[in-house]
Amino acid sequence: MNQAEAPPQTVLPPVDRAPLRRRRWRAIGVQMACIAVTLFMALPIVLIGLAAVSSRDALNEFPKSLIPNEFSTETLVAFFRATGTVPALGNSVLVGIYTVFLSLVVGAPAGYALARHAFRGKDTYQVFILFVRALPIVVLSVPLATMFLRIDVYDTVFAVTLVHTTLALPTTVLITASIFVSVPADLEEAARVFGCTRWQAARKIVVPLALPGLAASSIFTFVLSWNEILGATIVTLGHRTLPAQVLTALGEASTAYRFAGGFALIIPALVFIFVMRRYLVNMWGTTLR
Amino acid sequence: MISRLRSPWILLLPSIVLMLTLFGWPLIQGVLEAFRGDDGFTLANWERLFNDPYIFTALRNTLVLIVIVVPIQLVLAIGMALLMQARPRFAGGHFYLWCLPLAISELAAGLVWLSIFDNRGYLNSLLVSLGLSDDGVQWLGYQNTGTMLLAVVIAEVWRATSLVFVIVVAGVQMIPRDFDEAAQVFGANFWQRLRHVTLPLLGPSLQVALILRTILALQAFAVAQALTGRDFPLLVGETYEWYSNLQNPAVASAVSLIVLAISLATAVFYLRTVRQPEEAR
């Protein structure tokens, strides 16, 4: 009786909440998994940070408490006062800057040529680049060291720069090529119609538009150079870069020196990735949607 | 017209010259050096190398490391990329932290994990304060090959998964969302969509990631160096050892040629096996 009287809207079937519930559980699962991965990635960095700001006593204590009972800059100061650290830091920065400069000067024109010209031998050139990319640096560093000794540039910032430039060059060519492809050729042609020479069009139109990409690629090159160890260790003796210096000091170093050194090597990474995070995915060929 | 034809080569020339002098020439020199003795051609360097007990351990460790680390990284990176695709909260923050190891050098990564696996490190401290162990485990003791391998594997996974992750994320974003939605409309569940839609379309990215990661893992050395010294030898570490500490560039060249041979072999192997089913599909 009741059913017959009721208006038709009220006899809708009961709402099935199961899919909604399932969705919520899945979202919670995703959140938990994300947090787990983040902990795995971040916790070690936090720990070495803590180790680097612990006093020597706190480091020697066992079992160590997670948060050191006394903070001190003593470990870091000792690391930076150790022989060779500051000059090595300077070398690292210089090598990085020179490498960025040299690889852009040599690599960007090649990238431009790949992006704008169709020519015979293009495929061969690209295969050549990929082959160079796949060569392990270790194969080259030993003969390079011999060559540098002969032409008397062994153990110089210049020598390390050359090694790092060759290492970075294939990547620079490929990345700059993809950057130049994304600068519309129409704009360049328009500039030439309005009377710019080829060179002016490149300088006034292409370079400004490609600049953000080029900057990202430069930071990438700098990081590569900053992190490279083996080549830098083999072609230098006295003028080491920071990682090479830390590596060679490992044998006789104290625990405090190791942790402070590890942390000092990481700090730039935190900054680089923060600046670069928007470009990271772009550089592998797509844009973040 | 003439300038049009010649200009690409003018632009390419500096890079070709630089790569040939700094890659081609040393490559030839390296090969020559490995086979050169006091009086011409010799295999003495290789004999010396293979009489050294470290080289076989190094070869085995390097291969074992690749076989364990690369698949873990691939699975983990795909999982992480799918998590990002599910658009969690604070995605930006997570993404930043997940990419962080990308810029951290091998050496620094080794030192980071040293602070954890050290005898008086954080892991042992945790074990002792939880009462699980009396005075901790000698994770990096030279007789504990298993735990040494474990430590190096964890450090490598931590350091280099980010690279695979970034490549896979770029690949996932190139897949049109329609494909996934279409599969969903036709009732495919999560695993079916992953197996038949996402993974096949990720093929090229996975190939790049595999080649890059295997070749880079072959060159791994500073992680092990920082964690264990020479107790856990790796091929590239042996080159460093022969060149810097034993002062023998010829044998060092020989080791590096082994690395080169394996790198090229893996690259060719992946290009053949991963791409062909992709095209035959």
Contacts between the chains, C-beta under 8 A, distances in Angstrom:
chain1	res1	chain2	res2	distance
A	26	B	86	8.0
A	27	B	86	7.9
A	27	B	88	8.0
A	30	B	83	5.9
A	30	B	86	4.7
A	30	B	88	5.1
A	31	B	88	5.7
A	31	B	89	6.5
A	33	B	79	7.6
A	33	B	83	5.6
A	34	B	83	5.5
A	34	B	88	4.6
A	34	B	90	7.9
A	34	B	94	5.1
A	37	B	80	5.9
A	37	B	83	7.1
A	37	B	94	7.3
A	37	B	98	6.4
A	38	B	93	7.8
A	38	B	94	5.4
A	38	B	97	5.0
A	38	B	98	7.0
A	40	B	158	7.0
A	41	B	97	5.0
A	41	B	98	5.5
A	41	B	100	6.1
A	41	B	101	6.5
A	41	B	158	7.1
A	41	B	162	7.9
A	42	B	97	5.0
A	42	B	100	7.4
A	44	B	112	4.7
A	44	B	113	6.4
A	44	B	115	7.7
A	44	B	116	6.3
A	44	B	158	6.5
A	45	B	100	6.9
A	45	B	112	6.7
A	47	B	112	7.4
A	47	B	115	5.6
A	47	B	116	6.2
A	47	B	122	5.3
A	48	B	111	6.9
A	48	B	112	4.6
A	48	B	115	4.8
A	51	B	115	4.6
A	51	B	122	8.0
A	59	B	120	7.9
A	60	B	120	7.2
A	62	B	120	4.6
A	62	B	124	7.5
A	62	B	125	6.6
A	62	B	128	7.5
A	62	B	136	7.9
A	63	B	124	7.1
A	63	B	125	3.8
A	63	B	126	7.6
A	63	B	128	4.2
A	63	B	129	4.9
A	63	B	136	8.0
A	64	B	120	6.9
A	64	B	121	7.6
A	64	B	122	6.3
A	64	B	125	4.1
A	65	B	125	7.5
A	66	B	122	7.3
A	66	B	125	7.9
A	105	B	14	7.8
A	106	B	14	4.6
A	106	B	15	5.2
A	106	B	18	5.6
A	107	B	15	6.0
A	109	B	11	4.0
A	109	B	12	7.6
A	109	B	14	6.9
A	109	B	15	7.7
A	110	B	11	5.9
A	110	B	12	4.9
A	110	B	14	7.4
A	110	B	15	4.2
A	112	B	11	6.1
A	113	B	7	7.4
A	113	B	8	4.2
A	113	B	9	7.9
A	113	B	11	3.8
A	113	B	12	5.3
A	117	B	7	7.2
A	117	B	8	4.1
A	119	B	5	7.8
A	119	B	8	4.7
A	119	B	9	7.6
A	122	B	8	7.9
A	125	B	12	6.3
A	125	B	16	7.6
A	128	B	16	7.7
A	128	B	19	7.4
A	129	B	19	7.8
A	132	B	19	5.4
A	132	B	23	5.3
A	134	B	211	7.5
A	134	B	215	5.8
A	134	B	263	5.9
A	134	B	264	7.0
A	134	B	267	5.3
A	135	B	23	6.3
A	135	B	27	7.1
A	135	B	260	6.8
A	135	B	263	7.3
A	136	B	215	7.2
A	136	B	218	6.7
A	136	B	219	5.1
A	136	B	236	7.3
A	136	B	256	6.8
A	136	B	259	4.9
A	136	B	260	6.0
A	136	B	263	5.6
A	137	B	219	7.0
A	138	B	219	6.6
A	138	B	236	5.1
A	138	B	239	5.0
A	138	B	240	8.0
A	138	B	255	8.0
A	138	B	256	4.5
A	138	B	259	5.8
A	139	B	26	7.5
A	139	B	27	6.4
A	139	B	30	5.4
A	139	B	253	7.9
A	139	B	256	4.4
A	139	B	257	6.8
A	139	B	259	6.6
A	139	B	260	4.7
A	140	B	22	7.2
A	140	B	23	6.2
A	140	B	26	4.4
A	140	B	27	6.7
A	140	B	30	7.0
A	142	B	26	7.9
A	142	B	30	6.3
A	142	B	33	7.2
A	142	B	239	7.2
A	142	B	243	5.8
A	142	B	249	5.2
A	142	B	252	5.1
A	142	B	253	5.2
A	142	B	256	6.3
A	143	B	25	7.6
A	143	B	26	3.7
A	143	B	27	7.6
A	143	B	29	3.7
A	143	B	30	4.6
A	143	B	33	6.3
A	143	B	253	7.0
A	144	B	22	6.9
A	144	B	26	5.0
A	145	B	243	7.7
A	145	B	249	7.4
A	146	B	29	6.9
A	146	B	33	7.6
A	146	B	249	6.7
A	147	B	25	7.3
A	147	B	26	6.7
A	147	B	29	7.2
A	162	B	22	6.1
A	163	B	22	7.4
A	165	B	18	7.1
A	165	B	22	7.7
A	166	B	18	6.6
A	166	B	19	6.4
A	166	B	22	4.1
A	166	B	23	5.9
A	169	B	15	6.1
A	169	B	18	6.6
A	169	B	19	6.3
A	170	B	19	7.8
A	173	B	15	6.1
A	223	B	103	4.9
A	226	B	105	7.2
A	227	B	103	7.3
A	227	B	104	7.5
A	227	B	105	3.5
A	227	B	106	7.2
A	227	B	107	8.0
A	227	B	108	7.9
A	228	B	105	7.8
A	229	B	105	6.6
A	229	B	106	6.7
A	229	B	107	5.5
A	229	B	222	5.2
A	230	B	219	7.8
A	230	B	221	6.8
A	230	B	222	7.7
A	230	B	236	6.6
A	230	B	239	7.8
A	230	B	240	6.3
A	233	B	240	6.8
A	233	B	244	6.8
A	234	B	240	7.4
A	234	B	243	5.9
A	234	B	244	7.1
A	243	B	105	5.6
A	243	B	107	5.1
A	243	B	108	7.6
A	243	B	222	7.8
A	246	B	107	6.2
A	246	B	111	7.8
A	247	B	107	5.8
A	247	B	222	6.5
A	247	B	225	6.8
A	247	B	226	7.9
A	248	B	244	7.8
A	250	B	225	6.9
A	250	B	226	6.5
A	250	B	229	7.5
A	251	B	229	7.5
A	255	B	118	6.9
A	255	B	120	7.7
A	258	B	111	5.4
A	258	B	114	6.3
A	258	B	226	7.5
A	259	B	111	6.7
A	259	B	114	7.7
A	259	B	115	5.4
A	261	B	111	6.4
A	262	B	107	7.7
A	262	B	108	5.0
A	262	B	110	7.8
A	262	B	111	2.9
A	262	B	112	5.6
A	262	B	114	7.3
A	262	B	115	7.2
A	262	B	226	7.8
A	265	B	104	7.5
A	265	B	105	5.8
A	265	B	107	6.6
A	265	B	108	3.9
A	265	B	111	7.5
A	266	B	104	5.7
A	266	B	108	5.1
A	266	B	112	7.2
A	268	B	103	7.4
A	269	B	100	6.7
A	269	B	101	8.0
A	269	B	102	7.9
A	269	B	103	3.6
A	269	B	104	4.7
A	269	B	105	7.9
A	269	B	108	7.5
A	270	B	100	6.9
A	272	B	103	4.6
A	273	B	96	6.5
A	273	B	99	5.3
A	273	B	100	5.3
A	273	B	102	6.3
A	273	B	103	5.1
A	274	B	96	6.7
A	276	B	103	7.8
A	277	B	92	7.8
A	277	B	95	6.6
A	277	B	96	5.3
A	277	B	99	6.3
A	280	B	99	5.7
A	280	B	102	7.3
A	280	B	166	5.4
A	281	B	166	6.2
A	281	B	169	5.5
A	281	B	170	5.1
A	281	B	173	7.1
A	284	B	166	6.0
A	284	B	167	5.6
A	284	B	170	3.8
A	285	B	170	5.7
A	285	B	174	7.6
A	286	B	170	4.9
A	286	B	173	4.9
A	286	B	174	5.5
A	287	B	173	7.7
A	288	B	173	7.3
A	289	B	173	6.2
